[in-house]
């Protein structure tokens, strides 16, 4: 009986440690620009702008953003005309400002009012990004983030490694970015 208690205690401690570590990366950029206020009007760049360093989600960029969206999305109980659970995606357009905050959030592809509200809630809860920059100057960058309301979607990507250990990915992209703004 003591061994079961030890195993349970160990499992609980491991789960707590993993959870704390998983949440720690979200604060990675919170103090990058303390007391930053981005209230000036300025150009908003597309993610495809040449030489633009795109905003970086804490903990690993697009992959961590996908995990964050997936983990924080609650699927509303909305039925289609046949009584089945409504599934699909909502596309959200947002601007990552020069302080790394997601703002100007709008739905550009809707699923239902409930799904749209949930997608906006998830994006509003984004942690601080490392802001995008162009020629070493922080800039506002528009991006489109899909919020999937199905637990069966898994993006397929292939990684190709260079000799120095760096890599690039090809294949289905989790994020559809605005081509022009």
KOLMI-183483 format. One record per residue (C-alpha): x, y, z. Coordinates in steps of 0.02 Angstrom, whole numbers, plus 50000, padded with zeros to 5 digits. Example, Ala and Ser with C-alpha at 12.3 -4.5 7.8 and 13.67 -1.06 7.14 Angstrom:
BEGIN
506154977550390 506844994750357 
***
This chain:
BEGIN
500005000050000 501455011750037 502165009149863 500505014349784 500525030249888 502335033749838 501935031149654 500405042349667 501405055849756 502785054549626 501525055549483 500705070849562 502395079449586 502895075549407 501245082149340 501415098049443 503195100749382 502715098049199 501225109849217 502285123449297 503605121449162 502285121849026 501595138349092 503315146049123 503705148548939 502145159448918 502985173249019 504565172748913 504285189848833 503235198448967 504695209249027 505515211548858 504895229548843 504275234849016 503055249449022 502855248548832 501365257848761 501005256848574 499705270448548 500435278948395 499705276048223 500915266948110 500995255447960 500425237647986 501505225247891 501025208647815 501875193047877 502545190847699 503465207547696 505255204947630 506575205547767 505255205947905 505665196248062 503945189748109 503275190448287 503795175648393 502595166748509 503445162248675 504225145148689 504445140948507 503475151448383 502105143748277 502165126548356 501885133248531 500535145048467 499625130048391 499765120748556 499175135948653 497645138348541 497235119748548 497405118748738 496415134548774 494975131648653 493345125048722 492185117848592 490445125548604 488965113748600 488225119448435 487315107248322 487145107948133 485505105148040 485635086248061 485955086948249 487835083348237 489165093348328 489665108048218 491515106548172 492685117548073 493805132448094 493685150948127 494985162348050 495495176848160 496475191748096 497525200248228 498915212948237 500415210048350 500905227548402 502655234348439 502475229148623 502065211148576 500205211948617 498855204548505 497615218248461 496355223048325 495605205648333 494265202048204 493405186648133 493705184747946 492965167247924 491515162648035 490815145948092 489435151448213 489215165748336 489725154348481 491265147748391 491765165348339 491625171748518 492675157248582 494015160148450 494105178648492 494235174348678 495715162748645 496645175748542 496285189448671 497135178248799 498755176848701 500325180048803 501595193248751 502495189648586 504235195148539 503705209148420 504065208548235 505455219548167 505995226748002 507785232947983 508015231848172 506485242548211 504965235148298 503405235748189 501585230448194 501255214348101 499585207248044 499315188648044 497885176648026 497695162948155 496515148148128 495585141348278 495035123548244 493465116848325 493825098548302 494975087348398 495405076948245 496455089948151 498315086848150 499445097348039 500685087747933 502415095147913 504075088347854 505705094647928 507255095947822 508895097747916 510465106747862 512215100947909 512325114148047 510775107048134 509575120748080 508015115847984 506565121847883 504815114647869 503725111047718 501975104547703 500295109447768 500445125547867 499455128148027 499315146647993 498635155747844 499415172847841 498755188347758 499665190447592 499365208947584 498705221447704 
***
